[in-house]
């Protein structure tokens, strides 16, 4: 039986597709620039900016602005809070996936074998 409490553990900020992609990339990197994120994600400047602002306001992303060869550069990295929130979100997803797997009796290749296992389970 599926425990629906696992769904309550999902982080609504992170769970949105674009932000989940961003958090995944940042979790695997020390930091990424706005330009790098935009290229990886194929997002418009406006769309990426809105997602980054949401993550920053949630305390999940640290923003550093600098100049490189007189050009502005914006770098993003996960905060400790953001890394923890992402790990908890992944744990919740893993719990949901684990619960959604078919029962052992349903995974047998030979249906007769699966039926026999099921009959034994029902008999006990």
VEXVEX-390038 format. One record per residue (C-alpha): x, y, z; residue in one letter. Coordinates in Angstrom, 3 decimals. Example, Ala and Ser with C-alpha at 12.3 -4.5 7.8 and 13.67 -1.06 7.14 Angstrom:
% VEXVEX-390038
[site [12.300 -4.500 7.800] 'a'],
[site [13.670 -1.060 7.140] 's'],
This chain:
% VEXVEX-390038
[site [0.000 0.000 0.000] 'x'],
[site [1.318 3.424 -0.925] 'x'],
[site [2.094 5.714 2.004] 'x'],
[site [0.942 9.125 0.792] 'x'],
[site [2.877 10.871 3.592] 'x'],
[site [5.985 10.573 1.404] 'x'],
[site [4.408 13.062 -1.005] 'x'],
[site [4.183 15.635 1.788] 'x'],
[site [7.974 15.472 2.095] 'x'],
[site [8.472 16.764 -1.460] 'x'],
[site [9.766 20.328 -1.527] 'x'],
[site [7.375 22.434 -3.608] 'x'],
[site [10.101 24.935 -4.484] 'x'],
[site [12.466 22.254 -5.776] 'x'],
[site [9.886 19.950 -7.347] 'x'],
[site [9.062 22.236 -10.293] 'x'],
[site [10.851 20.823 -13.362] 'x'],
[site [13.081 23.810 -14.122] 'x'],
[site [14.195 24.262 -10.524] 'x'],
[site [14.757 20.510 -10.114] 'x'],
[site [17.078 20.644 -13.125] 'x'],
[site [18.909 23.667 -11.692] 'x'],
[site [19.296 22.073 -8.256] 'x'],
[site [20.561 18.845 -9.857] 'x'],
[site [23.206 20.690 -11.851] 'x'],
[site [24.308 22.800 -8.888] 'x'],
[site [24.447 19.752 -6.593] 'x'],
[site [26.946 18.167 -8.999] 'x'],
[site [29.080 21.328 -9.328] 'x'],
[site [30.898 23.687 -7.026] 'x'],
[site [29.291 26.581 -8.893] 'x'],
[site [27.927 27.468 -12.319] 'x'],
[site [27.559 30.768 -14.127] 'x'],
[site [24.289 32.117 -15.454] 'x'],
[site [25.605 31.538 -18.972] 'x'],
[site [26.509 27.898 -18.241] 'x'],
[site [23.104 27.198 -16.689] 'x'],
[site [21.354 28.848 -19.604] 'x'],
[site [23.313 26.725 -22.117] 'x'],
[site [22.748 23.453 -20.233] 'x'],
[site [19.059 24.064 -19.622] 'x'],
[site [18.153 25.791 -22.900] 'x'],
[site [16.117 28.401 -20.974] 'x'],
[site [15.534 32.007 -21.843] 'x'],
[site [17.214 34.693 -19.732] 'x'],
[site [13.869 35.644 -18.214] 'x'],
[site [12.807 32.106 -17.364] 'x'],
[site [16.154 31.239 -15.783] 'x'],
[site [16.207 34.529 -13.848] 'x'],
[site [12.789 33.852 -12.318] 'x'],
[site [13.792 30.326 -11.248] 'x'],
[site [17.082 31.563 -9.790] 'x'],
[site [15.321 34.348 -7.873] 'x'],
[site [12.876 31.816 -6.390] 'x'],
[site [15.737 29.543 -5.310] 'x'],
[site [17.695 32.487 -3.899] 'x'],
[site [14.690 33.803 -1.948] 'x'],
[site [14.167 30.309 -0.527] 'x'],
[site [17.738 30.335 0.759] 'x'],
[site [18.768 27.432 -1.463] 'x'],
[site [21.162 29.256 -3.798] 'x'],
[site [23.983 31.704 -3.186] 'x'],
[site [24.568 34.354 -5.867] 'x'],
[site [27.969 35.945 -6.482] 'x'],
[site [28.369 38.784 -8.954] 'x'],
[site [31.742 39.841 -10.327] 'x'],
[site [33.459 41.165 -13.413] 'x'],
[site [35.752 39.125 -15.648] 'x'],
[site [37.581 41.102 -18.330] 'x'],
[site [35.166 43.991 -17.665] 'x'],
[site [32.165 41.746 -18.323] 'x'],
[site [29.651 40.983 -15.608] 'x'],
[site [29.574 37.374 -14.391] 'x'],
[site [26.934 35.865 -12.126] 'x'],
[site [27.841 32.619 -10.348] 'x'],
[site [25.454 30.344 -8.477] 'x'],
[site [26.106 27.645 -5.907] 'x'],
[site [23.995 25.720 -3.436] 'x'],
[site [23.884 26.900 0.147] 'x'],
[site [24.142 24.320 2.931] 'x'],
[site [20.383 24.717 3.375] 'x'],
[site [19.854 24.193 -0.352] 'x'],
[site [22.022 21.087 -0.436] 'x'],
[site [20.158 19.650 2.569] 'x'],
[site [16.746 20.471 1.044] 'x'],
[site [17.768 18.844 -2.242] 'x'],
[site [18.972 15.682 -0.469] 'x'],
[site [15.692 15.473 1.483] 'x'],
[site [13.724 15.950 -1.735] 'x'],
[site [15.672 13.115 -3.391] 'x'],
[site [15.041 10.872 -0.356] 'x'],
[site [11.303 11.568 -0.626] 'x'],
[site [11.346 10.718 -4.345] 'x'],
[site [13.268 7.503 -3.628] 'x'],
[site [10.690 6.536 -0.994] 'x'],
[site [7.846 7.123 -3.457] 'x'],
[site [9.624 5.141 -6.188] 'x'],
[site [10.351 2.276 -3.799] 'x'],
[site [6.701 2.117 -2.741] 'x'],
[site [5.539 2.184 -6.355] 'x'],
[site [7.511 -0.950 -7.285] 'x'],
[site [5.395 -4.053 -7.898] 'x'],
[site [5.185 -6.617 -5.122] 'x'],
[site [7.553 -9.599 -5.353] 'x'],
[site [4.765 -11.950 -6.437] 'x'],
[site [4.101 -9.760 -9.463] 'x'],
[site [7.701 -9.641 -10.688] 'x'],
[site [8.176 -13.310 -11.640] 'x'],
[site [8.741 -13.996 -15.321] 'x'],
[site [6.714 -17.227 -15.246] 'x'],
[site [3.103 -16.346 -14.365] 'x'],
[site [2.555 -19.836 -12.886] 'x'],
[site [5.433 -19.279 -10.472] 'x'],
[site [4.037 -15.886 -9.483] 'x'],
[site [0.577 -17.400 -8.995] 'x'],
[site [2.019 -20.120 -6.762] 'x'],
[site [3.820 -17.534 -4.601] 'x'],
[site [0.645 -15.504 -4.372] 'x'],
[site [-1.411 -18.579 -3.345] 'x'],
[site [1.111 -19.397 -0.581] 'x'],
[site [0.978 -15.805 0.689] 'x'],
[site [-2.819 -15.821 0.714] 'x'],
[site [-2.910 -19.179 2.517] 'x'],
[site [-0.888 -17.885 5.466] 'x'],
